[in-house]
Amino acid sequence: KMSDNAADIDKRLLQTLVPVNALTLDHLDTLLRDTVIEVFCAGQTLFSAGEYDYKHVYLLSGSVCFTDQSGKVVNLQAGDPACRFALFQQFPRQHTVTAQQDCHVIRFDSDRLDSMLAWDQACRYITLDISSQRALDEDADWMNMLLASNLFHKIPPYNVSQIFDQFQPRVVQAGETIIRQGADGDSCYVIKEGMAIVTQCETEDCAPLIVAELAAGHCFGEDALLNKSQRNATVIMETNGVLMELHKQDFFALMVEPKVPATSYRDAVASIDNGAQWLDVRSEQEYENRHFDNAFHLPMHLMTLKSRMMDSSVRYIAYCSSGKRASTAAYLLAIKGFDVVPLEGACFASA
């Protein structure tokens, strides 16, 4: 078995894989940095029945085979509709899958993939929520640009809705120095209104050089949140304006992941028998491929719209491909007053 760098893969191929195709390009690039494409020769085993490898495994080329429950050998060829989905996404593995021909395979860590999906979809949910509130019209631009910042990808998706609550407005004047090169810092800023210039000095005696101009929506000073390094530039307001300031201690508070108790499949079925309802929070393509009977489909990014169709007197059992999206949806829906419990782990064998 050999490996190639997955970062070199044609992104158009990945856009055919479900649910990888729901990731933003930033998250997809991040995922690919630590991923390799594996080459299997005919006869080699991709994974075996009984394993708990917690990987999304996709067949990119060649063919594989497995034995179904009746004992019949079944073949899967790259390009088959079933291969748009991960091979048998269920743990422990229910089948032993073997390369029938030489093939290329890509594996993604299931929990990491689902965490990124949860973050991206939580952001889309918040974005739609922002656009639906007229009172936030003047804040929409900086809020949406902030959600696209890589800095906040480190925050658990549960806390995405709380990011903006931690920012404090600060009215500033033209010529005011906000951060100074070489000084210690414990805040980052987003420009809500106004313009600023960024200057740097190579030595203490040199004249400062303008290296950038920042407009509304730009974030600066974020290095102070992640480490104790000194400011590497000076930022001066070019015009009067308003900044949104986030202190390091509030950023760390956002990093704390809340505990969302999950339920086992056995207990979930018992709840369904007692009047609860399945809640599928996966993408439309995942849902159409396979879902529980009578499940209410609520893709996370459409929670603002579709949650209006939910019954607040009913308990819902949320599920996804690894548990992360289900937990995030349960947490966010609980804030809205719904009784939602996430199902632990994955539900279906995809292929």
C-alpha positions in Angstrom: 0.0 0.0 0.0 1.4 3.4 -1.0 0.3 6.9 -0.3 0.1 10.2 -2.2 -0.4 13.8 -1.0 -4.1 14.4 -1.0 -3.6 18.2 -1.3 -2.8 17.6 -5.0 -6.1 15.9 -5.7 -8.5 17.6 -8.2 -11.0 19.5 -6.1 -13.7 18.8 -8.7 -13.5 15.1 -7.8 -14.0 15.8 -4.1 -17.1 17.9 -5.0 -18.8 14.6 -6.0 -18.3 13.1 -2.6 -21.0 13.3 0.0 -20.9 15.0 2.5 -17.4 16.3 1.8 -18.9 18.5 -0.9 -20.8 20.5 1.8 -17.5 21.9 3.2 -16.2 25.4 2.6 -13.0 25.5 0.5 -11.1 26.7 3.6 -12.2 23.7 5.6 -11.6 21.3 2.7 -8.0 22.6 2.3 -7.5 22.2 6.0 -8.8 18.6 5.9 -6.6 17.7 3.0 -3.4 18.9 4.6 -3.4 15.9 6.9 -4.9 13.4 4.5 -3.3 11.0 2.0 -4.5 9.1 -1.0 -3.8 5.4 -0.5 -3.1 2.9 -3.2 -4.3 -0.7 -2.7 -3.3 -3.6 -5.0 -5.8 -6.2 -6.0 -6.4 -8.6 -3.1 -5.5 -6.1 -0.3 -8.0 -5.3 2.4 -9.3 -1.7 2.8 -11.0 -2.5 6.2 -12.3 -5.6 8.0 -15.6 -6.5 9.6 -15.6 -5.7 13.3 -13.1 -2.8 13.1 -13.7 0.6 14.7 -11.5 2.8 12.5 -13.8 5.9 12.6 -12.9 6.9 9.0 -14.9 8.0 6.0 -13.5 5.9 3.2 -14.1 6.8 -0.4 -13.2 4.8 -3.5 -11.6 7.2 -6.1 -10.5 4.7 -8.8 -10.5 0.9 -9.4 -13.0 -1.5 -7.8 -13.6 -3.3 -4.5 -15.7 -6.3 -3.4 -17.4 -7.5 -0.3 -19.7 -10.3 0.8 -23.2 -9.4 1.6 -25.4 -10.9 4.3 -26.6 -13.6 2.0 -23.1 -14.7 1.2 -23.1 -13.2 -2.3 -19.9 -11.4 -3.5 -20.8 -7.8 -4.5 -18.6 -5.5 -6.6 -18.3 -1.7 -6.4 -16.7 0.3 -9.2 -15.4 3.8 -8.7 -17.9 6.1 -10.4 -20.9 4.0 -9.3 -23.5 6.2 -7.6 -23.0 4.4 -4.3 -19.3 5.5 -4.4 -20.3 9.1 -4.0 -20.8 8.1 -0.4 -18.4 6.7 2.2 -18.1 2.9 2.1 -20.3 1.4 4.8 -20.1 4.3 7.3 -21.0 2.2 10.3 -19.0 1.1 13.3 -18.1 -1.6 14.0 -17.6 -2.3 10.3 -20.2 -4.7 9.0 -18.2 -5.9 6.0 -14.7 -6.8 5.0 -13.9 -4.7 1.8 -11.2 -5.9 -0.5 -9.6 -4.4 -3.6 -10.7 -6.3 -6.6 -8.5 -4.2 -8.9 -5.8 -1.8 -8.0 -7.5 1.2 -6.6 -7.1 4.6 -5.0 -8.8 5.4 -1.7 -9.0 8.5 0.4 -9.8 8.4 4.1 -11.1 11.3 6.3 -11.2 11.2 10.0 -15.0 10.9 10.6 -15.1 13.1 13.8 -13.0 15.8 12.3 -15.0 15.9 9.0 -18.2 16.0 10.9 -16.9 18.8 13.2 -16.0 20.9 10.2 -19.4 20.2 8.7 -21.1 21.2 11.9 -19.1 24.4 12.0 -19.8 25.3 8.4 -23.5 24.6 8.7 -23.8 26.4 12.1 -22.3 29.4 10.4 -24.7 29.2 7.5 -27.5 28.9 10.1 -26.3 32.0 11.9 -25.8 33.9 8.6 -29.4 33.2 7.6 -30.5 34.2 11.1 -28.6 37.5 10.8 -30.2 38.3 7.4 -33.7 37.6 8.8 -33.3 40.2 11.6 -33.8 43.8 10.4 -32.3 45.1 13.6 -28.9 43.6 12.6 -28.8 45.2 9.1 -26.0 47.6 10.0 -24.0 44.8 11.6 -24.5 42.1 8.9 -21.3 42.9 7.0 -18.8 42.7 9.8 -20.6 39.7 11.3 -20.5 37.7 8.1 -16.9 38.6 7.4 -16.0 37.5 10.9 -17.7 34.1 10.5 -15.4 33.5 7.5 -12.3 34.1 9.5 -10.1 31.1 10.1 -9.5 32.3 13.6 -13.0 31.3 14.7 -12.8 27.9 13.1 -11.1 26.9 16.4 -14.3 27.6 18.3 -16.6 24.6 18.9 -19.6 24.8 16.6 -22.0 24.8 19.6 -20.7 28.3 20.5 -20.9 29.9 17.0 -24.1 31.7 18.0 -22.4 33.2 21.0 -19.4 34.8 19.2 -21.0 38.1 18.6 -22.3 38.4 22.2 -18.6 38.6 23.4 -17.7 41.6 21.2 -17.9 45.1 22.8 -18.3 48.3 20.7 -15.6 50.9 21.0 -15.9 54.4 19.4 -12.6 55.6 17.9 -11.3 58.8 16.4 -9.2 59.6 13.4 -5.5 59.4 14.3 -6.1 57.2 17.3 -3.5 54.4 17.8 -5.4 51.1 18.5 -2.4 48.7 18.8 1.3 49.5 18.9 4.1 47.4 17.4 6.1 45.7 20.2 3.4 46.1 22.9 1.7 43.2 24.6 -1.9 42.6 23.6 -4.9 40.9 24.9 -7.7 41.9 22.4 -8.5 41.6 18.7 -10.7 44.0 16.8 -13.1 44.1 13.9 -13.8 47.3 12.1 -17.5 48.0 12.1 -17.2 51.5 10.7 -14.2 53.5 9.4 -10.8 52.9 7.9 -7.4 52.2 9.5 -3.8 51.9 8.3 -1.3 49.3 9.4 2.4 50.3 9.7 5.6 48.4 10.6 9.1 49.4 11.5 12.0 47.1 10.8 14.1 48.7 13.5 13.4 51.1 16.4 15.0 54.1 14.5 13.4 53.6 11.1 10.4 55.5 9.9 7.2 53.4 9.9 6.0 52.0 6.6 2.4 51.7 5.6 1.9 48.0 4.8 -1.9 47.8 4.6 -5.2 49.7 4.7 -8.1 48.1 6.6 -11.8 48.8 5.8 -15.0 47.8 7.5 -15.2 44.1 8.1 -11.5 43.5 8.5 -10.2 41.9 11.7 -6.8 42.7 13.2 -4.8 41.9 16.3 -6.0 38.2 16.4 -2.5 36.9 17.2 -3.0 38.2 20.7 -5.8 35.7 21.3 -3.7 32.6 20.3 -0.3 33.3 21.9 1.6 35.7 24.0 3.7 37.3 21.3 4.1 41.1 21.1 2.2 43.1 18.5 4.0 42.8 15.1 2.5 46.1 13.7 0.9 49.4 14.6 -2.7 50.1 13.7 -3.9 53.7 13.5 -7.4 54.9 12.6 -7.5 56.8 9.4 -11.1 58.0 10.0 -13.5 58.2 12.9 -15.2 54.8 13.3 -16.5 52.0 15.5 -14.5 48.9 16.4 -15.8 45.7 17.9 -13.4 44.4 20.5 -12.9 40.8 21.8 -10.8 40.2 24.9 -8.7 37.1 25.2 -10.5 35.8 28.3 -13.8 36.0 26.4 -12.3 34.2 23.4 -11.1 31.4 25.7 -14.6 31.2 27.1 -15.9 30.5 23.6 -13.4 27.7 23.3 -15.0 25.7 26.1 -17.1 23.0 24.6 -20.4 22.4 26.4 -21.4 18.8 27.3 -24.4 17.6 25.3 -25.5 14.2 26.6 -26.3 11.7 23.8 -28.5 8.7 23.8 -27.8 5.1 22.6 -29.5 3.6 19.7 -31.4 1.2 21.9 -32.7 4.0 24.1 -33.5 6.1 21.1 -35.7 3.4 19.6 -37.5 3.1 22.9 -38.1 6.8 22.8 -39.4 6.6 19.3 -41.8 3.9 20.3 -43.1 6.2 23.1 -43.8 9.1 20.7 -40.5 10.7 20.0 -39.5 11.5 16.4 -36.3 11.1 14.4 -34.6 14.3 13.4 -32.1 14.0 10.5 -29.7 16.9 10.4 -27.5 15.7 7.6 -27.4 17.2 4.1 -30.1 16.7 1.5 -28.0 14.2 -0.5 -27.2 12.1 2.7 -30.9 12.2 3.6 -32.0 11.1 0.1 -29.5 8.3 0.1 -30.9 6.8 3.2 -32.8 7.9 6.4 -34.9 6.6 9.2 -38.6 6.1 8.5 -40.7 9.2 9.2 -37.6 11.2 10.1 -38.1 15.0 9.9 -35.3 16.4 7.7 -33.7 19.5 9.2 -30.3 20.4 7.6 -28.5 22.5 10.2 -28.2 25.6 7.9 -32.0 25.7 7.5 -32.9 25.5 11.2 -34.1 29.1 11.2 -36.7 28.3 8.5 -37.6 24.6 9.1 -37.7 24.7 12.9 -40.9 26.6 12.6 -42.4 23.3 11.4 -41.3 21.4 14.6 -43.6 20.6 17.5 -42.2 22.0 20.8 -44.2 19.3 22.7 -42.4 16.4 20.9 -39.0 15.0 21.8 -36.7 14.7 18.8 -33.8 12.3 18.4 -31.2 14.0 16.2 -28.7 11.9 14.2 -25.9 12.4 11.6 -22.8 10.5 10.4 -20.7 10.7 13.6 -22.7 12.6 16.2 -21.1 16.0 16.0 -23.7 17.7 13.8 -26.5 16.0 15.8 -25.0 17.3 19.1 -24.6 20.8 17.6 -28.2 20.9 16.3 -29.5 19.6 19.6 -27.7 22.3 21.5 -28.8 25.1 19.2 -32.4 23.9 19.1 -32.5 23.6 22.9 -31.8 27.4 23.0 -34.9 27.8 20.9 -36.9 25.8 23.4 -37.1 22.4 21.7 -36.5 19.0 23.3 -33.8 17.4 21.2 -31.4 14.6 22.2 -28.5 13.6 19.9 -27.9 10.0 18.9 -24.4 8.9 19.7 -22.3 7.7 16.7 -23.1 7.0 13.1 -26.4 5.5 12.0 -26.0 4.0 8.5 -23.7 2.0 6.3 -23.6 4.4 3.4 -22.7 2.1 0.4 
